[in-house]
Amino acid sequence: MESGKRKFTPYVFLSPYVVFYLMFGLFPILFSFYVSLTSWDGIKDRTFVGFANYLYLFNPDSHFFRSIGNTLLFVAISLPLQIMLGLLVATLLYSKWVKGKPLFQLVNFMPYIVTPVAVGLMFNLLFDWQAGTVNKVLINLGLIEEGIYWLGEALYARVVIILMLVWKGFGYTMIFYLAGLSNISRELYEAAQVDGANAIRTFVSITWPMLRPVTFFIIITGIIGGFQLLEEPMLLLRGSGMGSSSAVIGGPDRCCLTAVWNMYDTAFGRTTRYGLGAAIAYGLCVIIAVFSFLGFRMHKEETE
């Protein structure tokens, strides 16, 4: 009898987690999938439409693949820049010539913990067409004669978002590279110094290969985080008046419409098409899963 109680005891302690997971984890996942198979505006009765919402994703009017392309563009440009800048700063801070390392680490990591709303509004103030600080500085330096409409032209708007993502994210990569550098044995560097290897040769032959697991982790998490991009571009462009009811969602020519922004606008914006919004969410989930699988597969092949 006593042994039976002991076997049952762990399940008693696990039951709160199981209950909360079923209520707030598994049930929303299953319910959202069911919603993706219906036509529903949140008020009227749900109408079952099967996979019509998923087929509609291939329609240009859904802006699904356009938003995916915009997101991939932002990730493909900003993530390598974050990695290079984060690795450079981490290498400098790890060297013995830099003093006050904790202060520099804090300053470089602070942008990452700033709320996305604050980041979007701050860059909106910096790159505003009429009163933006960037335009004022460029005009005072004589580099331009009149202010550049940063957030009103597709190319400039994308450049601003990429700069914003790099500024916010390189501190994240810096922290992980600092942790990776601290795990590299100093004996390897001492042996390379004895062999006469210079700093560049040491970095290429020792530092970079030893940091591959860290780089792989940063790439995977960076891709997943990039596909979740929403608040920064939304607040950046809405602060410039792009989010009004008469403006195009996603900036000029929808050049900055991200995948999650498209889902949010479809489900909770002007159309309130919950079924299509849920289908976009599941389509995005599949894309993230594919990129994650390919990344793990490539990493596995390299380590074997």
N, C-alpha and C positions, 0 to 999 in steps of 0.2 A: 504493500500500500504506500509505504514511504517512498519507494523507488518510483512509483507511478507519479506521485506529486512532483518529484524532482524532474522527471521528464516533461511534465506539463508546465513547469515554472518558466522556462525560457520563452515559451510562446505567449505567456501572460505579459512579459516585458516587451515582446515584439509586437503585440497586438495594437498599441497606439499608433506605431509607425505604419503598420499594414492598413489600418482603418483610414488614416489620413492620406496615405498614398492612393487607396482606392477612391476616396472622395475627391481629392484635389489633383491627382495624377492620372490614373488610368481612366476614370470616368470622363474627364474633359477630353482626353485623347480620342476615346471611342465616340463620344458625342459629336466632337468637331468633325470626325470623319463622316458620321451620318449626316451632319449638316451640309457637308460638301457634296452630298448626293441629292440635295434638295434645292428648291428655289424658295428663299425665305428672306423677308425684310425685317424680322424680329417682332412683328406685330400680327400679321395675318397668319393663317394656317400654312404649315410647311407643305410644299408640293414636291413629291418625289420625282426627280428628273434623271436618275441614274448617273452616268458619267458625262452628261452634257456639259457640266461646268468644267470638267477636265479637258474635254474637246475644245471648249471655247478658249482655253489658254493659248491655243495655236492661232487664234484669230488676232490680227494686229490691233483690234480695238481693245483687247484685254491689256495690252502694254506689258504682258508678262515677260516675253523674251527681251524686249527693249530694256525693262528694268533689270533683268538678269545681266544683260550686256553692260549696262552702266555700272552695276555693282562689281562685276568682274574687272572692268577698267579701273575703278578706284582701288580695288585690292591689288591688281597686278602692278600698279605704279607705286602706291603708297607703302605696301608691305616690304618690298625690297629696300626702299629708302629708309624705312623704320629699322630694318635689320642692319643696314650699313651704318646708319647714324648711331644706333644703340650699341653696336659692337665697337665703333670708334670711341665713343664716350666711355664705355665700360673698360676698354683697354687703357685709356688714359687715366681713369680713376684707379685702376688696379696697379698702375706703375708706382714706383717708389718716389717719383719726383713730384707728385701732386700732393699738396697738403690741404687740410680741411675737407677730406673726402666725404664725411657724413653730410656736410652742408651741401656740397655739389650733388650728392645722390638725392637728397631731399628736393632740391630745386629742380632737378631734371625729372623726378618722378611725380612731382606735384600736378602737372597737366593731366596725367592719367586718371587721377582721382577726382578731378573737377567734373561736376555734373554735365552731361551732354547739353542740357538746356543752356547753362551758362556759357559753354564753349560756342554753341551756335550763335547766341546773341552777341558774344564778345567779338567774334569774327565778322558778324554783320556790322557792328559799329566800326570795326577797323577798315572794312572794304566798302562802306557805304559810298554811293556815287557822289553825293553832295557834301556830306559832313564827315566822311571817313578819314581816319588818321593817315592811312597809306597814301591816298590821293594828295592830301595836304603836304606830306613829306616829299613826295615826288615832284609836286609843283614848286615847292620851296627850293628844291635842289636843281630846278631847271630841266629835269628829265622829261617832263610832259608839260604841255601848255594848258590843258584842261583835264578835268577828272575823267578817269576811265570808268565805264559802267561795268564794274566787275561782275555783278550779280545779274546783269541783264543780257549778257552774251554767253553763248554756250561754252566756248573755249575758256573764257575767263572764269566762269562759274565753276567749271570742273577743276581748274587750277587752284582756286581758292579752297575747294573741298579737299583736294589732295594735300595741300599745305596744312590744312586743319587736322587731317588724319595723321600726318607725319608728326606734327607738333604734339598731338595728344598721345600718340602711341609709342614714340621712340623710348620714353622712360620705362615702359613696360619691358621692352626687349633689353634695355640696359640692365635692369635688375636681374633678369635670368642669365644674361651673359656674365655678370659679376659673380653669380653663384657658380656658373660653369667654370670660370677662370680659377676660382678658389679651389676647385676640385682637381685641377691639373697638378700633377706632382712637380715640385720644384727641381727634382733630380733630372727631369727631362731637359729643362732649360739649362741646367748646369752642364749636362753632357753636351748639349748643342753648343754652348759657349766654349767648352774645351775643344770641340771639333772645329771651331772657327766660324760658325754660322753667324751671319749678321741678323739684324732684327727682322728683316723681311723674310729671309729664309726660315727663321725660327717660327714666324707667324704662319707661313704657308705649310710647313712640315709638321708642326706640333700643335699650335694653338687652334687653327681652323679645323683640322681633323678631329681633335678632341672635343670640339664644340658642336659637332654634327648632331648629336642627340638633342641638344638644346635648340639648335636651329630648326630641326624637324618639328619639335614641339611648338616653337613660335610660329612656324608656317601653318601648321594645322589649326592652332587656336586663332591665328590671324585671319585665315580664310573663313572659319566659322563666325568669328566676330564681325568680319567685313560683310558677310551676308545678313547680319542682323542690324546693319546700319539704318538708323531711322531719325533719331532726334536731332543730330547735328545738322544734316542738310535741310531738314524740315524747318527748324528754328532759324537757320541761316537765311533761307529764302523767304520764309513767312515774315521775318523781321524786316525784309526789304519790300514787303508788299506783294510778294509773289503768291502768298497763300490766300489772297482774297477770293471771294466767290467768282470774280470775273477773270481771274488769272489762271494760267495753265498750271496744274499740279505737277511738281517736279522741275520747276524752273523753265527757262526758255527752251522750247521744242522738247520738253521733258528730258533734257540732257542730264539732269541730276536725280531723276526718279529712280530710287533704289527698290529692291525687291520687297522689303518689308513696308516701305512707304506706299508702294502700289497696293499691297494687301490691306494696309490700314485705310487707305482712301477708298478702296472698293467696299470694305466691310463696314466702316464707321464714318466714311466721309459723306459726300453728296448723294451717293447711290444707295448705301446701306444694303448691299447684296451679300448677305452673310454666307450663302452657299458658295458663291464664287470666291469670296475672300478666304473661306476655309480650303477651297481647292487650290488657291494660290499658295497658302501656307503649306499644304502637303506637297505640292510641286517643289517648293523651295526646300522642304525637308529631304526630298529625294536627291536633289542636286547637292546639298551639303553632304549627304551620306555617300554619294558617288565620289566627291572630292576627298573625303576622309578615307574611304576605302583605297583609292588610288595612292594617296599619300602613304598610308601604312604599308601598302604592297611594295612601293618603291623603296621605302625605308627597310623593309624586311629583306629585299633582294640585295641591298647594299651591305647589310650586316652579315649576310650568309657567306 
